[in-house]
Every structure is written in structure tokens, then in C-alpha cells.
Amino acid sequence: MRYQGKITDWKDELGYGFVLPNGSDAPHAKSQKVFVHIKNFSKPTSRPINGDLITYELATDKNQRSFARNIAFVSRNNTQGKSNRNGSLGVRLAMAFYAILALTVLAGKLPLTIIGIYLMLSAITFANYAWDKSAAKHGHRRTPESQLHLLGLIGGWPGAALAQKVLRHKSVKKEFQIVFYATVIMNCTAITWLICSQSGAGLMLAIAGAANSAVY
């Protein structure tokens, strides 16, 4: 028999939470919350969030503790729409950012190496997002959110934006998005200082020189 309920207390980094059954006719209604694990979703197309409606079957483990299995989303339209909007905004910002960097290079105010550094960091960041999503699906060790934010802060945020759009990973969680866009603002502020200030320009040339030396 299948029941319907709402996801609550979801811990995305750990891949589990609880479901609060709808109605009082469910046999577990008196005990309220039932354990939910990401591996028990029948077709996990995206990460659950608090408030998602799901249907599920009730089962018990060897210690007679109840848990949900064969879980399916009732509707993800609103969540997926929000995910797509967040991802699209980040990608548009990244495209505009790279366009501005290219114009700055053409104007002779920015070494081409800086764009190369951003592309490299973006690729590394995208790979970290991809690894984290894979780990979440298969129950492996997750990439800390602090690591994802640090990579974005030092220049990998365009890759993070692309990963959120393409992989639909970390694009709905409100707390994560707030910190993500804060890192975008801080990184853009830092590169603006490097370009526009005399001391920043000297530091930027030193960074570009060090990167060239590392490559060659």
C-alpha cells in the first residue's frame, strides 16, 4: 500500500530526512515522521528538498524501525522551475562576466592568462559539483559545501553556475544559493579592484607571471 506525505528535516549533505504522512489513516500516523533515504527513491531525478510531496511504501528494518521505500515525487514542477531559473541566471552572469573579461583583454588592461586561470578553476569546480552529485546518488562521501564555495570564491564560480544549470545540483537549496551569489559578488569585486587600481594591477601581473611560469 502506498502513502503520501511531505519531506521534512531533509539533510542534503547526508542524503536523508523524514516524511510526515498526510492524514490520520496511515498506520504510522501516530508515530508521525518516517525515515527517508536518497537510495530508496525509485527514480531520483533531482535532490529532494523540504516540502516536497512524495508517495511511498512503508517498510521496517531488522530492528523494526519504519522507513520509506519505493519513493516517488508527486510533483516536481515548481521545484524544477525554480532550479532552472536559478541555473539560467548564474549562466547568464557567467557569460556576461567572460564577455567583460574578453573586452578588458582587448583593451590591454588584463593579461590573457587571467581568463585562462578562470577557465581552469571553472573546470575544476564543475568537476567537483559532478563528483558531489554522483556521490550523493550512490551514498559515497560528499564534497563539503565549504569546498564548493571556496572554489567559487577564488574564480571557479562560472563553472559552478554551469554545473547548477546542467547537473541541476545545488540550484534549489536557498541557503546554498545565498552563499553562492555572495561568492560571486566578492570575486567580481576582487577582479574589479585588480583591474582598476594601480596596486591591484601589479598584483594581477604577478599572478599572471606565476601562472605562466607554472605552465612553462
C-alpha positions as CSV (number, residue, x, y, z in Angstrom):
1,M,0.0,0.0,0.0
2,R,1.3,3.5,-0.9
3,Y,1.0,6.5,1.3
4,Q,1.5,10.2,0.7
5,G,3.5,12.6,2.8
6,K,5.7,15.7,2.9
7,I,9.5,15.7,3.2
8,T,10.8,17.4,6.3
9,D,14.1,17.8,8.1
10,W,16.0,16.9,4.9
11,K,19.8,16.9,5.3
12,D,21.1,17.1,1.7
13,E,24.7,16.6,2.6
14,L,23.9,13.3,4.3
15,G,21.2,12.2,1.9
16,Y,18.4,11.6,4.4
17,G,15.5,13.1,6.1
18,F,11.9,12.2,7.1
19,V,8.4,12.2,5.7
20,L,5.4,13.4,7.6
21,P,2.4,11.4,6.5
22,N,-0.7,13.1,5.2
23,G,-4.0,12.3,7.0
24,S,-4.6,10.1,10.1
25,D,-5.5,6.9,8.3
26,A,-1.8,5.8,7.7
27,P,-0.8,3.1,10.2
28,H,2.3,5.1,11.2
29,A,0.4,8.4,11.6
30,K,0.6,8.2,15.4
31,S,4.4,7.9,15.3
32,Q,4.5,10.7,12.7
33,K,7.8,11.0,10.9
34,V,9.3,8.1,8.9
35,F,12.9,7.9,7.9
36,V,13.7,8.6,4.2
37,H,17.0,7.9,2.4
38,I,18.0,9.1,-1.0
39,K,18.8,5.5,-2.1
40,N,15.1,4.5,-1.6
41,F,13.8,6.8,-4.3
42,S,12.7,4.7,-7.2
43,K,13.8,7.3,-9.9
44,P,15.9,10.1,-8.3
45,T,15.9,12.8,-11.0
46,S,16.8,15.6,-8.6
47,R,17.6,16.1,-4.9
48,P,14.6,16.3,-2.5
49,I,14.0,19.5,-0.6
50,N,11.9,20.2,2.5
51,G,8.2,20.5,1.5
52,D,8.3,18.0,-1.4
53,L,5.3,15.8,-1.7
54,I,6.1,12.1,-2.1
55,T,4.4,8.8,-2.3
56,Y,6.0,5.8,-0.7
57,E,5.6,2.3,0.7
58,L,6.2,1.6,4.4
59,A,8.8,-1.0,5.4
60,T,10.7,-1.9,8.6
61,D,14.4,-2.7,9.0
62,K,15.9,-5.6,11.0
63,N,15.5,-3.5,14.2
64,Q,11.8,-3.0,13.5
65,R,12.3,0.7,12.7
66,S,10.0,2.1,10.0
67,F,11.4,3.6,6.8
68,A,10.0,4.7,3.4
69,R,10.9,2.8,0.2
70,N,10.0,2.9,-3.5
71,I,9.6,6.7,-3.1
72,A,8.3,8.8,-5.9
73,F,7.7,12.5,-6.2
74,V,4.1,13.6,-6.5
75,S,5.1,16.7,-8.5
76,R,8.4,18.5,-9.1
77,N,7.1,21.2,-11.5
78,N,7.6,24.1,-9.1
79,T,10.9,22.8,-7.8
80,Q,12.3,22.1,-11.3
81,G,11.1,25.5,-12.5
82,K,12.9,27.2,-9.6
83,S,16.0,25.1,-10.3
84,N,16.0,26.1,-14.0
85,R,15.6,29.8,-13.2
86,N,18.4,29.8,-10.7
87,G,20.7,27.9,-13.1
88,S,19.9,30.2,-16.0
89,L,20.6,33.3,-14.0
90,G,24.0,32.0,-13.0
91,V,24.9,31.0,-16.6
92,R,23.9,34.4,-17.9
93,L,26.0,36.1,-15.3
94,A,29.0,33.9,-16.2
95,M,28.6,34.7,-19.9
96,A,28.4,38.4,-19.3
97,F,31.4,38.1,-17.0
98,Y,33.6,36.4,-19.6
99,A,32.5,38.9,-22.2
100,I,33.6,41.7,-20.0
101,L,36.9,39.9,-19.3
102,A,37.5,39.5,-23.1
103,L,36.8,43.2,-23.8
104,T,39.2,44.1,-21.0
105,V,41.9,41.9,-22.5
106,L,41.4,43.5,-25.9
107,A,41.7,46.9,-24.2
108,G,45.1,45.9,-22.9
109,K,44.1,46.1,-19.2
110,L,44.0,42.4,-18.4
111,P,46.5,39.6,-19.3
112,L,45.0,36.8,-21.3
113,T,46.4,34.4,-18.7
114,I,43.8,35.6,-16.2
115,I,41.0,34.3,-18.4
116,G,42.9,31.0,-18.6
117,I,43.0,30.8,-14.8
118,Y,39.3,31.4,-14.6
119,L,38.6,28.7,-17.2
120,M,40.8,26.2,-15.3
121,L,39.2,27.0,-12.0
122,S,35.8,26.7,-13.5
123,A,36.6,23.3,-15.0
124,I,37.8,22.1,-11.6
125,T,34.7,23.5,-9.9
126,F,32.4,21.8,-12.4
127,A,34.2,18.5,-11.8
128,N,33.7,18.9,-8.0
129,Y,30.0,19.5,-8.5
130,A,29.7,16.5,-10.7
131,W,31.6,14.3,-8.2
132,D,29.4,15.6,-5.4
133,K,26.1,14.8,-7.3
134,S,27.4,11.3,-8.1
135,A,28.4,10.7,-4.5
136,A,25.0,11.8,-3.3
137,K,23.3,9.4,-5.7
138,H,25.5,6.4,-4.7
139,G,25.9,7.1,-1.0
140,H,29.6,7.9,-1.2
141,R,31.5,10.6,0.7
142,R,30.2,14.0,-0.2
143,T,32.2,17.1,-1.2
144,P,31.8,19.7,1.6
145,E,29.7,22.7,0.7
146,S,32.5,24.9,2.1
147,Q,34.9,23.5,-0.5
148,L,32.4,24.2,-3.4
149,H,32.0,27.8,-2.1
150,L,35.8,28.3,-1.8
151,L,36.4,27.1,-5.4
152,G,33.7,29.6,-6.5
153,L,35.2,32.4,-4.5
154,I,38.7,32.1,-5.9
155,G,37.4,32.1,-9.5
156,G,35.5,28.9,-10.3
157,W,32.0,30.4,-9.9
158,P,31.2,30.4,-13.6
159,G,31.9,26.6,-13.6
160,A,29.7,26.3,-10.5
161,A,26.9,28.2,-12.3
162,L,27.1,25.9,-15.3
163,A,27.1,22.8,-13.1
164,Q,24.0,24.1,-11.3
165,K,22.3,24.6,-14.6
166,V,23.4,21.4,-16.4
167,L,23.5,19.0,-13.5
168,R,20.7,20.6,-11.5
169,H,22.8,20.3,-8.4
170,K,22.7,22.8,-5.5
171,S,20.4,25.1,-7.6
172,V,17.3,25.0,-5.3
173,K,18.7,25.0,-1.7
174,K,18.1,28.6,-0.6
175,E,21.0,28.7,2.0
176,F,23.5,27.4,-0.6
177,Q,22.3,29.9,-3.2
178,I,22.7,32.9,-0.9
179,V,26.3,32.0,-0.1
180,F,27.0,31.2,-3.8
181,Y,25.9,34.6,-5.0
182,A,27.8,36.2,-2.2
183,T,31.0,34.5,-3.5
184,V,30.2,35.7,-7.0
185,I,29.9,39.3,-5.7
186,M,33.1,39.1,-3.7
187,N,35.1,37.6,-6.7
188,C,33.8,40.2,-9.1
189,T,34.7,42.9,-6.6
190,A,38.2,41.5,-6.3
191,I,38.8,41.3,-10.1
192,T,37.5,44.8,-10.5
193,W,40.0,46.0,-7.9
194,L,42.8,44.2,-9.7
195,I,41.9,45.8,-13.0
196,C,41.1,49.4,-11.8
197,S,43.7,50.0,-9.0
198,Q,47.4,50.6,-9.5
199,S,48.4,48.2,-6.7
200,G,45.8,45.7,-8.0
201,A,47.3,45.8,-11.5
202,G,50.7,45.0,-10.1
203,L,49.4,42.0,-8.2
204,M,47.5,40.8,-11.2
205,L,50.6,40.9,-13.3
206,A,52.4,38.9,-10.6
207,I,49.7,36.3,-10.6
208,A,49.7,36.0,-14.4
209,G,53.5,35.7,-14.3
210,A,53.4,33.0,-11.7
211,A,50.8,31.1,-13.8
212,N,52.9,31.4,-16.9
213,S,55.9,30.1,-15.1
214,A,54.0,27.1,-13.7
215,V,52.8,26.2,-17.2
216,Y,56.2,26.6,-19.0
